[in-house]
Amino acid sequence: MRRRAKTRNPLKTTTTPAKQQRRTNQRGIRKQASRTNGKDQCLPSFTYTSSPCSTEWIRTDARRTAIGLDLDLESLEWCLENNLSKIGADGYSRMLLFHGNVLQPMESRLVKQKFTNLVHGLDLNSNNGTGSNSCKQMGLADSKCLANLTMSEADFPARDIICAFNYSCCCLHSRKDLVLYFRHVRSVLSERGGIFVMDVYGGISSERKLRLQRKFPSFTYFWEQDEFDIISRQTRISLHFQGGKKQMMRYAFTYHWRLWSIPEIKDCLEEAGFKWVHVWMREMPNTQSGGNAKEYNANRDVKYEESQHFNQGDAWNAYVVGVANV
Ligand SMILES: C[S@@+](CC[C@H](N)C(=O)[O-])C[C@H]1O[C@@H](n2cnc3c(N)ncnc32)[C@H](O)[C@@H]1O
């Protein structure tokens, strides 16, 4: 994936002996996790930079915590800087972002919350104690303790919801990997009704070359779809943005995706141990239409419905929900 956003220079990390660091880390994590007594947890695996889902999750209830995991460090840092900063210090202490691969989640590493420094003018890393005091005042002591933590060193309680949105599962191209990812998800979900939610799209328009645009008052968004290979079911999606009259940000994001069918996803979830799989679907605006926001909004009220059957059409979107247990 290519992104244009710039990152700033990383700040120094703290230097406590590894063993002591790990113990402190685990205490810190448990303290954060215990705020919810293991309830209302959200681990938006595959969470990404903008991840509005997890930010909104913690913003709307002070007891909630969230954990994100993504392969793209730049995206995670962008999230910390741009989304979490809006929630403030409390948000930082309730969301942990890990950098790594969902296929080896335990090896992923906590992204250092360096942006707290920038946002609050604090020096979390200073060895003269000032930073540490400031952290405590702000309730941020944990963020210092957690630097360099790997997921395997953390002792998280079972999660209630795990989300993989914006078609993230399409980044996995083999069935073996999809099942492996689902197994990891299943293994950390709460036995008391923990759910996994992912989205997927399809329709006749998704299996051919396509260029869509959506106009908003201040910018236009372009979805560019390459030819669709029916043997591998893969395509390349590029997203471009135009702000104002001239500023064009081409290839802001590029993804190489395999379009999974709903029965394939369902089979893989069941193979990974999910007890129940539900599918919620809706038709999307026709891709032949002009693509202005007015036309799009006219279609906004079409609701998702739980479906057993759905006739093929130009474009549809689905949420597939796996229930760990009941
Ligand atoms: C289409 S984006 C969606 C991002 C995010 N879920 C959201 O809602 O904004 C897909 C994301 O999946 C990440 N990704 C792809 N393969 C991955 C893997 N094996 N492990 C972890 N993250 C991965 C990419 O870095 C990218 O940020």
Ligand as a Chemical Component Dictionary entry (heavy atoms), coordinates in Angstrom:
data_LIG
# 
_chem_comp.id                   LIG 
_chem_comp.type                 NON-POLYMER 
_chem_comp.pdbx_formal_charge   0 
_chem_comp.three_letter_code    LIG 
# 
loop_
_chem_comp_atom.comp_id 
_chem_comp_atom.atom_id 
_chem_comp_atom.alt_atom_id 
_chem_comp_atom.type_symbol 
_chem_comp_atom.charge 
_chem_comp_atom.model_Cartn_x 
_chem_comp_atom.model_Cartn_y 
_chem_comp_atom.model_Cartn_z 
_chem_comp_atom.pdbx_ordinal 
LIG C1  C1  C 0  -8.299  -1.427 3.254 1  
LIG S1  S1  S 1  -7.300  -1.028 4.610 2  
LIG C2  C2  C 0  -8.529  -0.975 5.845 3  
LIG C3  C3  C 0  -8.057  -0.369 7.058 4  
LIG C4  C4  C 0  -8.951  -0.384 8.323 5  
LIG N1  N1  N 0  -9.508  -1.656 8.606 6  
LIG C5  C5  C 0  -9.988  0.687  8.338 7  
LIG O1  O1  O 0  -11.119 0.370  8.595 8  
LIG O2  O2  O -1 -9.701  1.843  8.076 9  
LIG C6  C6  C 0  -6.485  -2.563 4.889 10 
LIG C7  C7  C 0  -5.451  -2.505 5.981 11 
LIG O3  O3  O 0  -5.035  -3.834 6.266 12 
LIG C8  C8  C 0  -3.656  -3.819 6.562 13 
LIG N2  N2  N 0  -3.136  -5.179 6.340 14 
LIG C9  C9  C 0  -3.057  -5.869 5.187 15 
LIG N3  N3  N 0  -2.561  -7.099 5.394 16 
LIG C10 C10 C 0  -2.307  -7.194 6.723 17 
LIG C11 C11 C 0  -1.776  -8.219 7.558 18 
LIG N4  N4  N 0  -1.417  -9.394 7.068 19 
LIG N5  N5  N 0  -1.658  -7.948 8.861 20 
LIG C12 C12 C 0  -2.019  -6.755 9.391 21 
LIG N6  N6  N 0  -2.542  -5.759 8.649 22 
LIG C13 C13 C 0  -2.676  -5.958 7.330 23 
LIG C14 C14 C 0  -3.085  -2.788 5.631 24 
LIG O4  O4  O 0  -1.861  -2.279 6.105 25 
LIG C15 C15 C 0  -4.201  -1.734 5.621 26 
LIG O5  O5  O 0  -3.979  -0.732 6.571 27 
# 
loop_
_chem_comp_bond.comp_id 
_chem_comp_bond.atom_id_1 
_chem_comp_bond.atom_id_2 
_chem_comp_bond.value_order 
_chem_comp_bond.pdbx_ordinal 
LIG C1  S1  SING 1  
LIG S1  C2  SING 2  
LIG S1  C6  SING 3  
LIG C2  C3  SING 4  
LIG C3  C4  SING 5  
LIG C4  N1  SING 6  
LIG C4  C5  SING 7  
LIG C5  O1  DOUB 8  
LIG C5  O2  SING 9  
LIG C6  C7  SING 10 
LIG C7  O3  SING 11 
LIG C7  C15 SING 12 
LIG O3  C8  SING 13 
LIG C8  N2  SING 14 
LIG C8  C14 SING 15 
LIG N2  C9  SING 16 
LIG N2  C13 SING 17 
LIG C9  N3  DOUB 18 
LIG N3  C10 SING 19 
LIG C10 C11 SING 20 
LIG C10 C13 DOUB 21 
LIG C11 N4  SING 22 
LIG C11 N5  DOUB 23 
LIG N5  C12 SING 24 
LIG C12 N6  DOUB 25 
LIG N6  C13 SING 26 
LIG C14 O4  SING 27 
LIG C14 C15 SING 28 
LIG C15 O5  SING 29 
# 
